[in-house]
Amino acid sequence: MNSSCNFGALFIQSKGQPILYAGRLLQMLDKFPANTGETLEVTIESTASKFLQGVGFADGIEIFGQREKKAVIFEHFSLPPEEREKTKSQLPFTFSVTCRNRKGHVSFYNMTLVDGRQEWWHAGSAMIVEEIENGRRYRCNDFEFDDDFDDMIFTVMRKA
């Protein structure tokens, strides 16, 4: 175990605030600015983990026609249910999420599915947020103690 990659412990020390690690700003979650009713396009571009990766949403959203306070979309949702046993995912996978709150943002974070448990915000979990044209790219690390930030890469874009 590389204890320097225990980002969960570092986030506890920072009280959840972003941390500086190896010259990179790491975050537990990102509050993407969005107005009530605004639809954002999310794309899981790639994953490089033996565990299923997912994008978590919070603060009141609508996804696949359902309003939820919180939700997570895992990479295997890119496949019909009958194919998920034999194939992990078919990426890239793009879907829409609509802001259904008055807070002025939708929160995004990375999630990992391990033995039926959802893991986030501890151990090696963290993400690097990059500004891109019309949105942001997220390079995510799951709970394993490494710092490759390739366990899941996803983007959030404003719909034109």
HUDAWO-V100956 format. One record per residue. PSI is psi as a letter, one per 40 degrees, with the letter a starting at -180 (none if undefined). OMEGA is omega in degrees with one decimal (NA if undefined). D_CENTER is the distance of its C-alpha to the mean C-alpha in whole Angstrom. Layout:
psi = <PSI PSI>
omega = <OMEGA OMEGA>
d_center = <D_CENTER D_CENTER>
This chain:
psi = <h g d e e g d d d d d d d e f e i i i h h f e i h i i d i h h h h h i h e h h i h h h h d i i f i e i h i i h i i i e h i h h f e h h i d i i h h i d e e e i i d e e d d e h d i h i i h h i i h h h f i e e e i h h i i i i h h h f e i h h i f i b e h i i h h h h i h e a i h h h i h a e i g i f d f e d h h i i h i h h none>
omega = <175.9 -174.2 178.2 178.6 176.8 -176.2 177.1 178.6 179.0 177.1 175.7 178.7 -177.8 -177.3 175.8 -180.0 177.3 -179.7 175.8 -179.0 178.1 177.7 -179.5 177.0 -179.9 -179.6 172.5 -179.9 178.7 175.8 -178.3 -178.3 179.4 176.6 176.3 179.8 -180.0 179.6 179.3 177.9 -178.7 177.4 169.2 -174.7 -176.9 172.5 -179.6 -179.7 175.4 179.5 176.4 -179.1 179.1 176.9 177.2 179.6 177.5 172.9 176.4 -177.3 170.1 -178.8 -177.2 176.5 -179.2 175.5 -178.1 172.3 177.3 176.6 172.7 176.0 -179.7 -176.6 -178.1 173.5 177.2 -178.5 171.5 -176.8 -177.0 -179.9 -172.3 178.7 -173.5 -178.9 -175.3 -179.0 174.1 -174.3 5.8 -179.7 -176.2 177.4 -178.1 173.7 -178.3 177.0 179.1 176.5 179.5 -177.8 179.9 178.5 167.3 178.7 177.9 175.0 179.5 -175.9 178.0 178.0 -176.9 179.0 178.8 178.7 173.8 -177.8 176.3 171.9 173.7 -179.5 -176.5 -176.1 176.8 176.0 174.4 -178.2 179.4 174.0 173.9 -179.2 -180.0 179.5 -177.7 173.3 -178.3 176.1 -167.7 173.5 175.9 -171.3 -179.7 -174.6 173.2 -179.1 -179.8 177.4 175.9 -178.6 171.3 173.1 178.5 177.8 170.9 -176.8 171.5 177.7 -178.4 NA>
d_center = <23 23 23 22 18 18 15 15 19 19 16 19 22 20 20 16 17 15 17 19 19 21 21 18 16 13 11 9 8 9 11 12 16 17 20 21 21 19 17 14 13 10 10 9 11 12 11 14 14 16 14 12 8 6 4 5 8 11 14 16 15 16 15 17 20 19 19 16 16 13 11 8 9 9 11 14 14 15 19 21 22 25 23 20 23 24 21 17 16 17 15 14 13 13 13 14 13 16 16 19 19 21 19 19 15 12 9 5 4 3 6 9 12 15 19 18 16 12 12 9 11 14 16 14 10 9 8 10 10 13 15 16 19 18 14 12 10 7 9 7 10 10 13 15 17 17 16 15 12 12 10 8 8 7 9 10 14 16 19 22>
